[in-house]
Amino acid sequence: MKRREFITLVGGAAAMPVLAPFTARAQQPTIGFLGLGFSNSPELSMAGFHQGLSEAGFVDGRNVRIEYRWAEGQFARLPALAGDLARLRPDVIYVGSPPGVRAAIGATTTTPIVFGMGEDPVKEGIVANLNRPGGRVTGVTGFTNQLVGKRLQLLHEITSGAATFAFLINPNNPNGEPDSADARVTAQALGRQLHVVGAAAERELATAFDAMAQLRVGALSVNADPSFRAWREPIVALAARHAIPAAYERPEFVSAGGLMAYSADQVDSARQGGIYVGRILKGEKAGDLPVLQSTKFELVINLKTAQALGLTIPPGVLAIADKVIE
């Protein structure tokens, strides 16, 4: 069962002007792509990024060249990778995380930067204003990290008997501390106890789940992190082994057998980022392009997993689900 809805992104963006193809330089324009994730585990949003570029008139290998640099989940690598890209003098840099944006800003003083992130770029100090970012940085935000409380609320509705929640974070990710604080506030409002559990490497996942079992955790929320997305299969398998209902921040987890996910539409957000990169290549200034905000959020539920866990999804939750896997 799948319900499709139109996706709308707001931010006061004006209609896209008609611009001539990129012909000012003899060689193809270059895009620097700074990813926090893994080169051998590309995310679904990559398809959206390439789709947006295509809509703007650019295809990698045909009339534009993309130089990829992947941090493999290691935040400490971002400055060096950003510096490597800056030395290539790309026409624009696309980056997917606040630490990556800061690394790119520090590596070059002239190159336009387009981001696609889950955090609030104003709160992160990356832009001063969403509608008029100014400077040379703009992009798209899905406010993924601000959905921590909503995922816990959905878990609360699905697992009404769970008195104790766990919140899985990557201690190396700067979002761990603020997101844990948000999770604690929501858990307290729900009258539930919350344990924050960390895993900074794939080998630490089993220990983290053993700790949850000892704490008699009744439900788990997995925080947004590129490493967790790369490790989604072992995470989902461990949640099933310990019979812990879990909520995730991307639908890929549900496709792998996870219980539920709630997030902004990442593919379309990346598509909008690709369009912005194309518009900058055609001559528009990044600071003139308002930061776009996702207004379409996806709730995906796996009924097969719910049945295996002995859970009955409340009709009210099913009614608002965008996709139900049966």
C-alpha positions in Angstrom: 0.0 0.0 0.0 1.5 3.3 -1.0 0.1 6.8 -0.9 1.8 9.4 -3.1 1.8 13.0 -2.4 3.2 16.0 -4.1 6.5 17.3 -2.6 6.8 21.0 -2.0 9.9 22.8 -0.9 9.5 26.3 0.4 12.0 29.1 1.0 10.8 31.9 -1.2 12.7 30.8 -4.2 11.9 32.8 -7.3 11.1 31.1 -10.6 14.1 29.6 -12.3 15.4 32.0 -14.9 16.2 30.8 -18.4 20.0 30.9 -18.8 22.4 30.0 -21.6 24.3 26.7 -21.3 27.7 26.9 -19.7 30.1 28.0 -22.5 32.3 30.5 -20.8 35.2 28.1 -20.3 36.9 25.9 -22.8 36.8 22.9 -20.5 33.9 21.3 -18.8 32.9 22.8 -15.5 33.8 20.9 -12.4 31.8 20.0 -9.3 33.5 19.1 -6.1 31.5 16.5 -4.2 32.4 16.2 -0.5 30.6 13.3 1.1 30.7 12.1 4.7 29.5 8.7 3.7 31.2 5.7 2.1 32.3 5.4 -1.5 31.3 1.7 -1.6 27.9 2.3 -0.1 26.3 5.2 -2.1 23.0 6.5 -0.6 19.7 6.6 -2.4 19.8 10.4 -2.3 22.7 10.3 -4.9 20.2 9.4 -7.6 18.2 12.5 -6.6 21.3 14.7 -6.9 22.1 13.4 -10.4 18.4 13.9 -11.4 18.5 17.5 -10.3 21.7 18.1 -12.2 20.1 16.6 -15.3 17.0 18.8 -14.9 19.4 21.8 -14.8 21.1 20.6 -18.0 24.2 18.8 -16.7 25.2 15.2 -16.9 28.4 13.9 -15.3 30.9 12.8 -18.0 29.0 14.6 -20.8 29.1 18.4 -20.0 30.3 18.5 -16.4 32.9 16.6 -14.4 32.3 15.6 -10.8 35.2 15.0 -8.4 34.1 12.8 -5.5 35.8 12.8 -2.1 34.4 10.5 0.6 35.2 10.7 4.3 34.1 7.1 4.9 32.3 8.2 8.1 35.4 9.8 9.6 34.7 13.5 10.4 38.4 14.2 11.0 39.1 13.6 7.3 36.8 16.3 6.1 39.3 19.3 6.2 42.0 17.4 4.2 39.4 16.2 1.6 38.0 19.7 1.3 41.5 21.1 0.8 42.1 18.5 -1.9 39.0 19.6 -3.7 39.8 23.3 -3.3 43.2 22.7 -5.0 41.3 21.5 -8.1 39.5 24.9 -8.3 36.0 23.5 -8.9 33.2 25.8 -10.0 31.0 24.7 -7.1 31.3 22.3 -4.1 28.3 20.2 -3.0 28.6 18.9 0.6 26.2 17.0 2.9 26.9 17.8 6.5 27.6 20.9 8.7 31.2 19.7 9.5 31.7 19.3 5.8 30.4 22.7 5.0 32.7 24.3 7.6 35.6 22.3 6.1 34.8 23.6 2.6 34.4 27.1 3.8 37.8 26.9 5.5 39.4 25.4 2.4 38.4 28.0 -0.1 37.4 31.7 0.1 35.8 32.0 -3.4 34.1 28.7 -4.4 30.3 28.6 -4.1 29.0 25.9 -1.8 25.7 24.1 -1.9 24.7 21.9 1.0 22.2 19.2 1.6 21.8 18.6 5.4 19.4 17.5 8.1 20.4 20.2 10.6 19.2 23.8 10.8 21.8 25.8 8.9 21.0 29.0 10.8 21.3 27.3 14.2 24.6 25.7 12.9 25.9 29.2 12.0 26.3 28.3 8.4 23.9 31.0 7.0 22.5 34.0 8.7 19.0 33.8 7.1 17.1 31.1 5.2 15.5 33.4 2.7 18.5 35.5 2.1 21.6 33.5 2.9 24.0 36.0 1.3 27.7 35.1 0.9 28.5 32.0 -1.1 26.7 29.2 0.7 23.1 27.9 0.2 21.4 24.6 -0.1 18.6 22.4 1.2 17.7 21.3 4.7 15.4 18.5 5.6 15.6 19.3 9.4 16.2 15.5 9.9 17.9 16.0 13.2 14.9 17.9 14.5 12.7 14.9 14.0 14.2 13.0 16.9 11.3 13.8 19.1 8.7 12.8 16.5 10.3 9.4 16.0 10.1 8.8 19.8 6.5 9.9 19.8 5.7 7.4 17.1 7.5 4.6 18.9 5.6 5.5 22.0 2.3 5.1 20.1 3.4 1.8 18.6 4.9 0.3 21.7 2.6 1.6 24.4 4.0 -0.9 27.0 7.6 0.2 26.6 8.8 2.0 29.7 12.4 2.3 28.6 13.8 3.7 25.4 17.3 3.7 24.0 18.8 6.2 21.7 21.7 5.0 19.5 24.3 7.6 18.5 27.7 7.7 17.0 29.9 9.5 19.6 32.1 10.8 16.9 29.2 12.7 15.2 28.8 16.2 16.5 25.0 15.7 16.3 25.1 13.1 19.1 25.0 15.5 22.0 22.3 18.0 20.9 20.1 15.2 19.5 20.5 13.2 22.7 19.3 16.3 24.6 16.2 16.5 22.4 15.5 12.8 22.9 15.7 13.2 26.7 13.2 16.1 26.6 10.7 14.1 24.6 11.2 10.9 26.7 10.6 12.9 29.8 7.4 14.5 28.4 6.2 10.9 27.5 7.0 9.7 31.0 9.6 7.2 29.7 13.2 6.5 30.7 15.8 7.0 28.1 19.3 5.5 27.8 21.8 6.9 25.3 24.0 4.2 23.8 27.0 4.8 21.6 28.7 2.9 18.8 31.5 4.5 16.8 32.5 1.4 14.8 30.6 -1.5 13.3 32.3 -3.9 15.7 30.8 -1.9 18.6 27.2 -2.5 17.6 26.9 -5.9 19.2 28.1 -4.6 22.5 25.7 -1.7 22.2 22.7 -4.0 21.7 23.9 -6.3 24.5 23.8 -3.2 26.8 20.3 -2.4 25.6 19.2 -6.0 26.5 20.7 -5.7 30.0 18.8 -2.4 30.4 15.6 -4.1 29.3 15.0 -1.5 26.6 11.6 -1.7 25.1 12.1 0.5 22.0 15.0 2.0 20.2 15.5 5.2 18.1 18.6 5.2 15.8 20.0 8.6 15.3 21.0 10.1 11.9 24.5 9.1 10.9 26.2 8.1 7.6 28.0 5.2 9.3 24.7 3.8 10.7 23.2 4.0 7.2 26.2 2.0 5.8 25.7 -0.5 8.7 22.0 -0.7 8.4 21.8 -4.5 7.8 23.7 -5.5 11.0 21.8 -2.9 13.0 18.4 -4.2 11.7 19.6 -7.8 12.3 20.7 -7.0 15.9 17.4 -5.2 16.6 15.5 -8.3 15.4 17.7 -10.7 17.4 17.1 -8.8 20.6 13.4 -8.2 19.6 13.7 -4.5 20.0 11.2 -2.3 18.0 13.3 0.4 16.4 12.7 3.7 14.5 15.2 4.9 11.9 15.9 8.1 10.1 15.9 6.7 6.5 13.5 4.4 4.7 16.5 2.2 3.6 16.4 0.7 7.1 12.8 -0.4 6.6 13.6 -1.9 3.3 16.3 -3.9 5.1 13.7 -5.2 7.5 13.5 -2.4 10.1 10.2 -1.6 11.8 9.7 2.1 10.8 11.3 5.2 9.5 10.3 8.9 9.6 12.3 11.5 7.6 12.2 14.2 5.0 12.2 12.9 1.4 15.9 12.7 1.0 15.9 11.9 -2.7 13.9 15.0 -3.6 16.0 17.1 -1.2 19.1 16.0 -3.0 17.4 16.6 -6.4 16.8 20.2 -5.3 20.5 20.4 -4.3 21.5 19.2 -7.8 19.3 21.8 -9.4 20.9 24.5 -7.3 24.4 23.4 -8.3 23.3 23.6 -12.0 21.9 27.1 -11.5 25.2 28.2 -10.0 27.1 26.7 -12.9 24.9 28.8 -15.2 25.9 31.9 -13.5 23.6 32.5 -10.5 25.1 33.4 -7.1 24.7 31.1 -4.2 23.9 33.9 -1.8 20.9 34.9 -3.9 19.3 31.4 -3.7 17.2 31.0 -0.6 17.8 27.9 1.5 15.1 25.4 0.7 13.2 23.5 3.4 11.5 20.1 3.0 7.8 20.2 3.8 7.1 16.6 2.7 8.0 13.9 5.3 7.8 10.2 4.9 6.6 7.6 7.4 7.4 4.1 6.3 6.3 1.0 8.3 7.1 -2.7 7.9 4.1 -4.7 8.9 6.0 -8.0 8.5 8.5 -6.8 11.1 5.8 -5.6 13.4 4.1 -9.0 13.2 7.4 -10.7 14.1 7.8 -8.4 17.1 4.2 -9.1 18.2 3.1 -5.5 17.6 -0.1 -4.2 16.3 0.3 -0.9 14.6 -2.4 1.5 15.7 -4.9 2.5 13.0 -4.1 6.2 13.5 -0.4 5.6 12.7 -1.2 3.4 9.7 -3.5 6.1 8.4 -0.7 8.6 8.2 1.9 6.2 6.8 3.2 7.0 3.3 4.3 3.5 2.6 3.5 0.2 4.3 5.5 -2.9 3.6 3.4 -6.0 3.9 
